[in-house]
Amino acid sequence: MAKLMLYHAAPSRSSIIRWMLEEIGVPYDLQLLKLAEGEQHTPAYRAINPMGKVPALKHGDVVITEAAAICTYLADAFPQAGLNIPIGDKRRGAYLKWLFFGPSCMEPAVVDRAFPRKEEPRRGMLGYGDFDTVMDVVANAVEPGPYLMGNQFTAADVIVGSNLRWAMMFDLIPKRPEFVAYVGRFEQRPALQRATAADQALAAA
Ligand SMILES: N[C@@H](CCC(=O)N[C@@H](CS)C(=O)NCC(=O)O)C(=O)O
C-alpha cells in the first residue's frame, strides 16, 4: 500500500490532485467515491473530510483537504520534484499568492458569473472584487510565461492552470490568447496526459 491515498472522483476537483501526484512521481493509491450516490456524505468519509467533498489526501496519518492546500503540502513534502518555492526564497510570497488566488479569487469570480446572484453584491464586499479585474490580473501574470514563476513550473501552475483549463472547457471565461497559450503549455506535460487519460478511463467505466 502506498503512503499516499487520494480520495477521488473523476471528473472533479480531485483530478487537480491526481495531476499534482503524477507531477511529483510518487506512488499513490486511490479511494474512489461515487458523488452521484452520495458516498461523500457517509459518516466514514465525513470523518476524513467533514465538508463531504473531494479531494482529500491521506499521507501516512496526516489528512489534508482543500485542493490548493493539498498541492502546497505535496510540493513542500516532496521538494525533490521541484514544484515548490521553499521558505527563505523571496519568490515564495508570489508563489503562495497564486496558490491562494485560485480558490479565493478565480473560482468564486467564475462561479458567480456562471450563476449570477439576484442582487449584485457591492464590489468592496467581494473578496475577488470583480470578474474582469481577476481575468486581467491572471492574463498579465501568465502572459510572459512560460509559467507563473517564470521558467519554474510549480504547484501554483497546477492550481491556476487547472482553474483556467476547466473554465475554458466549459466556456465560463473568455478564451483570451494569454490563457490559451499558458494552458497549451501544460497539455504537453506527460504528468497531465497520464492523469487525464486515467481519469477519462475512470469516468467512462
Ligand atoms: N473547496 C474545495 C471544493 C471541493 C469540491 O467542491 N468538490 C466537489 C467536486 S468538484 C464535491 O466534492 N462535490 C460533492 C458535494 O458537494 O456533494 C476544494 O478546493 O477542494
The ligand as an SDF file (V2000), in Angstrom:
LIG
                    3D

 20 19  0  0  0  0  0  0  0  0999 V2000
  -13.0260   23.9570   -1.7650 N   0  0  0  0  0  0  0  0  0  0  0  0
  -12.9220   22.5810   -2.1540 C   0  0  0  0  0  0  0  0  0  0  0  0
  -14.0150   22.2740   -3.1380 C   0  0  0  0  0  0  0  0  0  0  0  0
  -14.1950   20.7910   -3.3370 C   0  0  0  0  0  0  0  0  0  0  0  0
  -15.4690   20.4900   -4.1200 C   0  0  0  0  0  0  0  0  0  0  0  0
  -16.3840   21.3270   -4.2690 O   0  0  0  0  0  0  0  0  0  0  0  0
  -15.5510   19.2630   -4.6120 N   0  0  0  0  0  0  0  0  0  0  0  0
  -16.7410   18.8140   -5.3100 C   0  0  0  0  0  0  0  0  0  0  0  0
  -16.3310   18.0440   -6.5680 C   0  0  0  0  0  0  0  0  0  0  0  0
  -15.6220   19.1310   -7.7910 S   0  0  0  0  0  0  0  0  0  0  0  0
  -17.5060   17.8230   -4.4540 C   0  0  0  0  0  0  0  0  0  0  0  0
  -16.9200   17.0480   -3.7290 O   0  0  0  0  0  0  0  0  0  0  0  0
  -18.8280   17.8400   -4.5790 N   0  0  0  0  0  0  0  0  0  0  0  0
  -19.6780   16.8940   -3.9180 C   0  0  0  0  0  0  0  0  0  0  0  0
  -20.6690   17.5340   -2.9870 C   0  0  0  0  0  0  0  0  0  0  0  0
  -20.5510   18.7300   -2.6800 O   0  0  0  0  0  0  0  0  0  0  0  0
  -21.5670   16.8240   -2.5480 O   0  0  0  0  0  0  0  0  0  0  0  0
  -11.5290   22.3100   -2.7510 C   0  0  0  0  0  0  0  0  0  0  0  0
  -10.9590   23.2000   -3.3820 O   0  0  0  0  0  0  0  0  0  0  0  0
  -11.0120   21.2050   -2.5820 O   0  0  0  0  0  0  0  0  0  0  0  0
  1  2  1  0
  2  3  1  0
  2 18  1  0
  3  4  1  0
  4  5  1  0
  5  6  2  0
  5  7  1  0
  7  8  1  0
  8  9  1  0
  8 11  1  0
  9 10  1  0
 11 12  2  0
 11 13  1  0
 13 14  1  0
 14 15  1  0
 15 16  2  0
 15 17  1  0
 18 19  2  0
 18 20  1  0
M  END
$$$$
